[in-house]
Amino acid sequence: MKIKLTLILTLLFFNSCSVYNIANKHIYHILNKNGLTYQSIQLNNYTINYWDSENEKPVLILLHGFGATTEFQWYKQVKDLSVNYRLILPNLLYFGGSTSTIPSYSIKNQLEAMQLLIDKLNVKTFDLCGVSYGGVVAAELALANQSKVKKLILVDSPVKYFNDADIKSINEKFKVSGLIDLLAPNTYKGLKTLLEIAFVKPPLAPTFILKDMFNNMYNKQVEDKKGLLNSVDNEKEFYANQNYPFQFPVMLIWGAEDKLIPLHIGKQLQEHIGENAQLVIIPKAAHMPVLEQAKVFNKIVLEFLKTGN
């Protein structure tokens, strides 16, 4: 296996192929094969790009985290989840071409954009899942749609428990001056650190692959992404005081070895939400169990969504 991988990487290098373009084409094929189509819509100040399987099945909306676009975040879920659900995978503002005609960096802007999309698609009821930064948006979206949301899944997401002490610990651990340097790096070298955060065992990523992925994905809308992170920092006190009295079932899924949003935050969130929340810990996973332990993650999600239905 290692020999084959080395050969593939060598051929890519000498043929000047874009690893990103190859991966992107492969992922688009997976989503198309499972019935999703890529769409773009203009709603007020927002341009929202999203994937939608457009069928009559129950709706499941998946919100991605910071960094990757929605298709790169969720491609390992679409095969399993599309069997029983109409999947809607939006790109949040300033990811994957989703944007705004005016500066729109707050969580409230993300909430407004997602609400406009849900209303435009005439979605009456839905299940909702968000990972990391997308989990914060998902929690707010669920709060605003308590009569529509059937079940909520939050994955390694800070929501209301991410304070200055946590940020200081992260800065020291990863030797950065702030979340902007960590999550919106200025050079390809920062991607190696992101992989170390996302995975217990980061995938092989030679320099030419890191450069290619950085230039084609992470180096787009960089200033806007920094604006999002500045807004998160400025708004953390508001969300620390936010209450989430959810009356529907909530599942919290956590990578056991998450170094960015540690497990203790998941436990605090479970206690805050109360009896309607359950916490499931995935071993051998860091901040992105959706990618690192996809089969385990998918099984947990499907069992939770089917229970009681």
SETORFI-157761 format. One record per residue: x, y, z of N, C-alpha, C in turn; chain. Coordinates in steps of 0.2 Angstrom, whole numbers, plus 2048, in hexadecimal, padded with zeros to 3 digits. Each point is the difference from the previous one (the first is absolute). Layout:
BEGIN
 n.xx n.yy n.zz ca.xx ca.yy ca.zz c.xx c.yy c.zz c
    X    Y    Z     X     Y     Z    X    Y    Z A
...
//
This chain:
BEGIN
 n.xx n.yy n.zz ca.xx ca.yy ca.zz c.xx c.yy c.zz c
  804  7FA  800   7FC   806   800  804  806  800 A
  806  800  804   804   806   800  804  801  7FA A
  801  7FA  7FC   804   801   7FA  7FB  803  7FB A
  7FA  7FE  800   7FB   803   7FB  7FF  807  801 A
  7FF  802  807   7FF   807   801  806  804  7FE A
  806  7FE  801   806   803   7FE  800  801  7F9 A
  7FF  7FB  7FC   800   800   7F9  7FB  806  7FD A
  7FA  800  804   7FA   805   7FE  803  807  801 A
  803  801  806   802   806   801  806  803  7FC A
  804  7FB  7FE   806   801   7FB  7FD  802  7F9 A
  7FB  7FD  7FE   7FD   801   7F9  7FD  807  800 A
  7FC  801  806   7FD   807   800  805  805  800 A
  806  7FF  804   805   806   800  803  801  7F9 A
  802  7FB  7FD   803   801   7FA  7FC  802  7FA A
  7F9  7FE  801   7FC   802   7FA  7FC  807  802 A
  802  803  805   7FE   807   802  7F8  800  801 A
  7FD  7FA  802   7F9   800   801  7FE  803  807 A
  7FA  803  800   7FE   803   806  7FD  7FB  804 A
  802  7FE  806   7FD   7FB   805  7F9  803  802 A
  800  806  801   7F9   803   802  7FB  7FF  7FA A
  802  801  7FA   7FB   7FF   7FA  7FE  7F9  800 A
  805  7FB  801   7FE   7F9   7FF  7FC  7FE  806 A
  801  802  806   7FC   7FF   806  7F9  803  7FF A
  800  806  7FE   7FA   804   7FF  7FB  7FC  7FB A
  803  7FE  7FA   7FC   7FC   7FB  7FE  7FA  803 A
  804  7FC  804   7FE   7FA   803  7FA  801  805 A
  800  805  804   7FB   802   805  7FA  802  7FD A
  800  804  7FA   7FA   802   7FD  7FD  7FA  7FD A
  804  7FB  7FE   7FD   7FA   7FD  7FC  7FC  805 A
  803  800  806   7FD   7FC   806  7F9  803  801 A
  800  807  801   7F9   804   801  7FB  7FF  7FB A
  802  800  7F9   7FC   800   7FB  7FD  7F9  7FF A
  804  7FB  802   7FE   7F9   7FF  7FB  7FE  806 A
  800  804  805   7FB   7FF   805  7FB  805  800 A
  7FF  803  7FA   7FA   804   7FF  800  807  802 A
  806  802  802   800   808   801  802  804  7FA A
  7FE  806  800   802   804   7FA  802  807  804 A
  805  803  7FC   803   806   803  7FC  806  7FD A
  7FE  805  805   7FC   805   7FE  802  807  803 A
  7FE  805  7FD   801   807   803  7FA  804  800 A
  7FF  804  805   7FA   804   800  802  807  803 A
  7FC  805  7FE   801   807   803  7FA  801  804 A
  802  802  807   7FA   801   804  802  806  804 A
  7FD  806  7FF   802   806   803  807  802  7FF A
  804  801  805   807   802   7FF  804  7FA  7FF A
  7FE  7FA  800   804   7FA   800  7FF  7FC  7FA A
  806  7FD  7FE   801   7FB   7FB  801  7FA  803 A
  7FC  7FB  800   801   7FA   803  801  7FA  7FC A
  806  7FC  800   801   7FA   7FC  7FE  7FA  804 A
  7FD  7FB  7FE   7FE   7FB   804  7FF  7FA  7FB A
  800  7FA  804   7FE   7F9   7FC  7F9  7FE  803 A
  7FC  7FD  7FC   7F9   7FE   802  7FE  7FA  7FC A
  7FE  7FB  803   7FD   7FA   7FD  7F9  801  7FD A
  7FD  805  802   7F9   802   7FE  7FB  7FA  7FF A
  7FF  7FC  805   7FB   7FB   800  7FB  801  805 A
  7FB  7FB  801   7FB   800   805  802  7FD  807 A
  806  7FE  801   802   7FD   806  800  805  805 A
  800  7FE  807   801   805   805  807  804  7FF A
  800  806  802   806   805   7FF  805  7FF  805 A
  806  800  7FE   806   800   805  804  805  7FD A
  801  806  804   805   805   7FE  807  7FF  804 A
  805  800  7FC   807   800   803  804  806  7FF A
  802  803  806   804   806   800  807  7FE  801 A
  805  802  7FC   807   7FF   800  804  804  805 A
  806  7FE  802   804   804   805  804  805  7FC A
  805  803  804   804   805   7FD  806  7FD  7FC A
  801  803  7FA   806   7FE   7FC  7FD  7FD  7FA A
  7FE  7F9  800   7FE   7FD   7FA  7F9  802  7FD A
  7FF  7FF  7FA   7F9   801   7FD  7FC  7FA  802 A
  7F9  801  7FF   7FC   7FB   802  801  7FA  7FD A
  801  7FF  7F9   801   7FA   7FD  806  7FC  803 A
  806  804  801   806   7FC   803  7FE  7FE  807 A
  7FC  804  804   7FE   7FE   807  7FC  7FA  800 A
  7FB  7FF  7FC   7FB   7FB   801  800  7FB  7FA A
  804  7FF  7FC   800   7FB   7FB  800  7F9  802 A
  803  7FF  806   800   7F9   803  7F9  7FE  803 A
  7FB  805  801   7FA   7FF   803  7FA  7FF  7FA A
  801  802  7FA   7FA   801   7FC  7FE  7F9  7FE A
  804  7FB  7FF   7FE   7FA   7FD  7FB  7FC  806 A
  802  800  806   7FC   7FD   805  7FA  804  802 A
  801  807  800   7FA   804   802  7FB  801  7FB A
  802  800  7FA   7FB   802   7FA  7FB  7FA  7FF A
  801  7FA  803   7FB   7FB   7FF  7FA  802  803 A
  800  803  806   7F9   801   803  7FF  808  801 A
  804  804  7FD   7FF   807   801  801  804  7FA A
  7FD  806  800   801   805   7FB  806  804  803 A
  806  800  7FD   805   804   803  801  807  7FD A
  801  805  804   801   806   7FE  807  802  804 A
  805  802  7FC   806   801   802  802  808  7FE A
  7FF  805  804   802   806   7FE  807  802  801 A
  803  804  7FC   806   804   802  7FE  806  804 A
  803  800  806   7FF   806   804  803  806  7FD A
  7FF  806  802   802   806   7FD  808  800  800 A
  803  802  7FA   807   800   7FF  804  7F9  800 A
  7FC  7FB  7FE   802   7FA   7FE  7FD  7FD  7FA A
  805  7FE  7FC   7FD   7FD   7F9  7FC  804  7FC A
  802  807  800   7FC   804   7FC  7FA  804  803 A
  7FE  7FD  805   7FA   804   804  803  806  802 A
  7FC  806  7FF   803   806   802  7FB  805  802 A
  801  806  801   7FC   806   801  802  806  7FD A
  7FB  804  7FE   801   807   7FD  803  805  805 A
  7FE  7FF  806   803   804   806  803  7FC  805 A
  805  803  804   804   7FC   805  7FB  7FD  804 A
  800  7F9  801   7FB   7FC   804  804  7FA  803 A
  803  802  806   805   7FB   803  7FD  7FD  807 A
  7FB  802  802   7FD   7FE   806  7FC  7F9  800 A
  800  7FC  805   7FC   7FA   800  7F9  802  7FE A
  7FD  806  802   7F9   802   7FE  800  801  7F9 A
  805  802  7FC   800   800   7F9  7FF  7F9  7FD A
  804  7FB  803   800   7F9   7FD  7F9  7FE  802 A
  7FD  801  805   7F9   7FE   802  7FB  803  7FB A
  801  806  7FF   7FB   803   7FB  800  7FD  7F9 A
  807  7FF  7FE   800   7FD   7F9  7FD  7F9  800 A
  802  7FC  805   7FD   7F9   800  7F8  800  801 A
  7FE  805  804   7F8   800   800  7FD  802  7FA A
  803  805  7FC   7FE   802   7FA  7FF  7FA  7FB A
  806  7FC  800   800   7FA   7FC  7FB  7FB  802 A
  7FF  7FE  806   7FB   7FC   802  7F9  802  7FE A
  7FE  807  801   7FA   802   7FE  7FF  800  7F9 A
  805  802  7FC   800   7FF   7F9  7FE  7F9  7FD A
  803  7FB  803   7FF   7F9   7FE  7FA  7FD  803 A
  7FC  805  804   7FA   7FE   803  800  7F9  804 A
  806  800  804   801   7FA   804  7FB  801  807 A
  7FC  7FC  801   7FB   800   805  803  7FE  807 A
  803  7FA  800   803   7FD   805  807  7FD  7FE A
  805  7FF  805   806   7FD   7FE  804  7FE  806 A
  805  7FC  7FF   805   7FE   805  806  804  7FE A
  804  801  805   806   805   7FF  806  7FE  803 A
  806  800  7FC   806   7FE   803  805  806  7FE A
  804  801  805   806   805   7FF  806  7FE  803 A
  806  801  7FD   806   7FE   803  804  807  801 A
  803  800  806   805   805   802  7FC  807  800 A
  803  805  7FC   7FD   806   7FE  7F9  800  7FE A
  7FF  7FB  7FB   7F9   7FE   7FE  7FC  7FE  805 A
  802  7FD  806   7FC   7FE   805  7FD  806  804 A
  804  806  800   7FE   806   803  7FA  803  7FC A
  801  800  7FA   7FA   802   7FB  7FA  7FC  801 A
  802  7F9  800   7FA   7FB   801  7FC  801  806 A
  804  801  806   7FC   801   806  7FC  807  800 A
  802  805  7FD   7FC   806   7FF  7FA  7FF  7FB A
  802  7FC  7FB   7FA   7FF   7FB  7FB  7FC  804 A
  802  7FB  804   7FB   7FC   803  7FC  804  805 A
  803  804  803   7FD   805   805  7FB  804  7FD A
  801  802  7FA   7FB   804   7FC  7FB  7FC  7FD A
  801  7F9  800   7FB   7FC   7FC  7FE  7FA  804 A
  7FE  802  807   7FF   7FA   804  7F9  7FC  7FE A
  7FC  803  7FD   7FA   7FD   7FD  801  7FC  7FA A
  806  801  7FD   801   7FC   7F9  806  7FB  801 A
  804  801  805   806   7FB   801  7FD  7FA  803 A
  802  7FA  7FE   7FE   7FA   803  805  7FD  804 A
  806  800  7FE   806   7FE   804  806  804  7FE A
  805  801  805   806   804   7FF  806  7FC  802 A
  805  801  7FB   806   7FD   802  806  805  7FF A
  804  800  806   805   805   800  807  7FC  801 A
  805  801  7FC   806   7FC   7FF  806  805  802 A
  803  7FE  806   806   804   802  7FF  807  7FF A
  7FB  803  803   7FE   807   7FF  800  804  806 A
  804  806  800   800   803   807  7FA  803  802 A
  7FB  802  7FC   7FA   803   801  801  806  805 A
  7FE  7FE  807   801   806   805  806  7FF  805 A
  804  7FB  7FF   805   7FE   805  807  801  7FC A
  802  806  7FF   807   800   7FD  802  807  802 A
  804  800  805   802   807   803  807  801  7FF A
  802  806  803   807   802   800  805  7FB  802 A
  7FF  7FD  805   804   7FA   802  802  7FB  7FB A
  7FA  7FE  7FD   801   7FB   7FB  804  803  7FA A
  7FF  806  7FE   803   803   7FA  808  801  802 A
  801  802  806   807   800   802  804  7F9  800 A
  7FC  7FB  802   803   7F9   800  801  7FE  7F9 A
  7FC  802  7FB   801   7FE   7F9  806  804  7FE A
  800  806  801   806   804   7FE  807  7FE  802 A
  800  7FE  806   806   7FD   803  802  7F9  7FD A
  7FA  7FC  7FF   801   7F9   7FE  803  800  7F9 A
  7FD  804  7FB   802   800   7F9  805  806  7FE A
  802  804  805   805   805   7FF  7FE  805  7FB A
  7FA  803  801   7FD   805   7FC  7FE  806  804 A
  7FF  806  7FD   7FE   805   804  7F9  801  801 A
  7FC  7FC  7FC   7F9   801   800  7FC  7FB  7FC A
  7FA  7FF  800   7FC   7FC   7FC  800  801  7F9 A
  801  807  7FE   801   801   7F9  806  7FD  7FD A
  806  800  803   806   7FD   7FE  7FF  7F9  7FF A
  7FC  7FD  805   7FF   7F9   800  7FB  7FD  7FA A
  7FA  804  800   7FB   7FD   7FC  800  804  7F9 A
  803  805  7FF   800   804   7FA  808  801  7FE A
  804  7FB  7FF   807   801   7FF  802  804  7FA A
  805  804  800   802   804   7FA  804  7FC  7FB A
  803  7FA  802   804   7FC   7FC  7FE  7F8  800 A
  802  7FD  7FC   7FF   7F8   7FF  802  7FD  806 A
  805  802  804   803   7FD   806  7FB  7FF  805 A
  7FB  805  800   7FB   800   806  7FB  7FA  7FF A
  800  7FD  7FA   7FB   7FA   7FF  803  7FA  803 A
  806  7FF  801   803   7FB   804  7FD  800  807 A
  800  806  803   7FE   800   807  7F8  7FF  800 A
  7FC  802  7FB   7F9   7FF   7FF  7FF  7F8  800 A
  804  7FD  7FC   7FF   7F8   800  802  7FD  807 A
  805  803  803   801   7FD   807  7FA  801  805 A
  7FD  805  7FF   7FA   802   804  7FA  7FB  7FE A
  7FF  7FF  7FA   7FA   7FD   7FD  801  7F8  801 A
  806  7FD  800   800   7F9   800  805  7FE  806 A
  7FF  7FA  803   804   7FD   804  806  7FE  7FC A
  7FF  7FD  7FA   805   7FE   7FC  7FF  804  7F9 A
  804  805  7FF   7FF   804   7FA  802  7FD  7FA A
  7FC  801  7FB   802   7FC   7F9  806  803  7FE A
  804  7FC  7FB   806   802   7FD  7FF  806  7FC A
  804  805  801   7FF   806   7FC  807  804  7FE A
  803  7FD  7FB   806   804   7FE  7FF  807  7FE A
  806  804  800   7FF   807   7FF  7FC  802  7FA A
  801  7FC  7FB   7FD   803   7F9  7F8  7FF  801 A
  7FE  7FB  804   7F9   7FF   801  7FD  806  804 A
  804  801  806   7FE   806   804  7FF  806  7FC A
  805  802  7FC   800   806   7FC  7FA  800  7FC A
  7FF  7FA  7FC   7FA   800   7FC  7FA  801  803 A
  7FF  7FC  806   7F9   801   803  800  807  803 A
  805  803  803   800   807   802  7FE  805  7FB A
  803  7FF  7FA   7FE   805   7FB  7F9  800  7FD A
  7FE  7F9  800   7F9   7FF   7FD  7FA  801  805 A
  802  7FF  806   7FA   800   805  801  805  805 A
  805  800  804   801   804   806  802  807  7FE A
  803  801  7FB   802   807   7FE  7FB  804  7FD A
  7FA  7FE  800   7FA   804   7FD  7FC  803  806 A
  7FE  806  7FE   7FC   804   805  803  800  807 A
  807  800  800   804   800   806  7FE  806  805 A
  800  806  7FD   7FE   806   805  7F9  7FF  803 A
  7FC  7FD  7FC   7F9   7FF   802  800  7FB  806 A
  804  7FB  7FF   800   7FB   805  803  802  807 A
  805  805  7FF   803   803   806  7FA  805  803 A
  7FC  803  7FC   7FB   803   803  7FB  7FC  804 A
  7FF  7FA  7FD   7FB   7FB   804  803  7FF  807 A
  807  7FE  800   803   7FF   806  801  805  805 A
  801  806  7FD   7FF   806   805  7F9  801  803 A
  7FB  7FF  7FC   7F9   800   803  7FF  7FB  805 A
  803  7FA  7FF   7FF   7FB   805  803  802  807 A
  806  803  7FF   803   802   806  7FC  806  804 A
  7FE  805  7FB   7FC   805   803  7F9  7FE  803 A
  7FE  7FB  7FE   7F9   7FE   802  800  7FA  805 A
  806  7FE  802   800   7FA   805  7FC  801  806 A
  800  806  803   7FD   802   806  7F8  7FF  7FF A
  7FE  802  7FA   7F8   800   7FF  7FE  7F8  800 A
  804  7FC  7FC   7FE   7F9   800  802  7FC  806 A
  804  803  804   801   7FD   807  7FA  800  804 A
  7FC  806  7FF   7FA   801   804  7FA  7FE  7FD A
  801  7FD  7FA   7FA   7FD   7FC  7FD  7FA  803 A
  7FA  7FF  800   7FD   7FA   803  7FD  7FC  7FA A
  800  7F9  801   7FE   7FC   7FA  7FB  7FB  804 A
  7FA  802  801   7FB   7FC   803  7FC  7FB  7FB A
  804  7FC  7FD   7FD   7FC   7FA  7FB  7FB  803 A
  7FA  7FF  7FD   7FB   7FB   802  800  7FA  7FC A
  805  800  7FB   800   7FA   7FC  807  7FC  801 A
  800  7FA  7FE   807   7FC   801  806  804  7FD A
  805  800  804   806   803   7FE  806  7FA  801 A
  804  7FF  7FB   806   7FC   801  806  804  7FF A
  805  7FF  805   806   803   7FF  805  7FB  7FF A
  804  801  7FA   805   7FB   7FE  807  803  801 A
  804  7FD  803   807   803   802  806  7FB  7FE A
  805  802  7FD   806   7FC   7FF  803  800  807 A
  802  7FA  802   803   7FF   807  807  804  801 A
  803  801  7FA   807   803   801  800  807  7FC A
  7FA  804  801   800   806   7FD  804  805  804 A
  805  803  7FC   804   805   804  7FE  807  7FF A
  7FB  801  7FB   7FE   807   7FF  7FA  802  804 A
  7FB  7FC  800   7FA   800   804  800  7FA  805 A
  803  800  805   801   7FA   805  7F9  7FD  802 A
  801  7FA  802   7FA   7FC   802  7FC  804  806 A
  804  803  804   7FC   803   806  7FB  805  7FE A
  801  803  7FA   7FB   805   7FD  7FA  7FC  7FE A
  800  7FA  7FD   7FB   7FC   7FF  7FC  7FE  806 A
  803  7FF  805   7FD   7FE   807  7FC  806  803 A
  803  806  7FF   7FD   806   803  7FA  801  7FC A
  800  7FF  7F9   7FA   801   7FC  7FB  7FC  801 A
  801  7F9  801   7FB   7FB   802  7FD  802  807 A
  804  802  804   7FD   802   807  7FB  806  7FF A
  802  805  7FC   7FC   806   7FF  7F9  7FE  7FC A
  801  7FC  7FB   7FA   7FF   7FC  7FB  7FB  805 A
  803  7FC  803   7FC   7FC   805  7FE  7F9  7FE A
  7FA  7FE  802   7FE   7F9   7FF  7FE  7FE  7F8 A
  800  805  7FC   7FE   7FF   7F9  807  7FF  7FC A
  806  800  803   806   800   7FD  804  7F9  802 A
  803  7FD  7FB   804   7FB   802  807  801  7FD A
  805  7FE  803   807   801   7FD  803  7F9  7FE A
  803  800  7FA   803   7FA   7FE  807  801  7FE A
  805  7FD  802   807   801   7FF  802  7FB  7FC A
  804  802  7FA   803   7FB   7FB  807  800  802 A
  802  7FA  801   808   7FE   802  804  801  7F9 A
  806  801  801   805   801   7FB  7FE  805  7FB A
  7FD  806  802   7FE   805   7FC  802  807  803 A
  801  805  7FC   802   806   803  7FA  805  7FE A
  802  806  7FD   7FA   805   7FF  7FC  7FE  7FA A
  802  7FC  7FC   7FB   7FE   7FA  7FF  7F9  800 A
  7FC  7FD  804   7FD   7F9   800  7FC  7FF  7FA A
  7FD  805  7FD   7FC   7FF   7FA  805  7FE  7FA A
  806  801  800   805   7FE   7FB  804  7FA  803 A
  803  801  806   804   7FB   802  7FD  7F9  802 A
  7FA  800  803   7FC   7FA   802  7F9  800  7FC A
  800  801  7FA   7FA   801   7FC  7FB  7FB  801 A
  802  7FA  800   7FB   7FA   800  7FD  800  807 A
  804  801  805   7FE   800   807  7FB  806  801 A
  802  806  7FD   7FC   806   801  7F9  7FF  7FC A
  800  7FD  7FA   7FA   7FF   7FC  7FB  7FB  804 A
  803  7FB  803   7FC   7FB   803  7FC  804  806 A
  804  804  804   7FD   803   806  7FB  805  7FE A
  801  804  7FB   7FB   805   7FD  7FA  7FC  7FE A
  800  7FB  7FC   7FB   7FC   7FD  7FB  7FD  806 A
  804  7FD  805   7FC   7FD   805  7FC  806  804 A
  803  805  801   7FD   806   804  7FA  803  7FC A
  801  801  7FA   7FB   803   7FC  7FA  7FB  7FF A
  801  7F9  800   7FB   7FB   7FF  7FC  7FF  807 A
  803  801  805   7FD   7FE   807  7FA  805  801 A
  7FA  7FD  801   7FA   803   802  7FD  803  7FA A
  802  7FE  7FA   7FD   803   7FA  7FB  7FA  7FD A
//
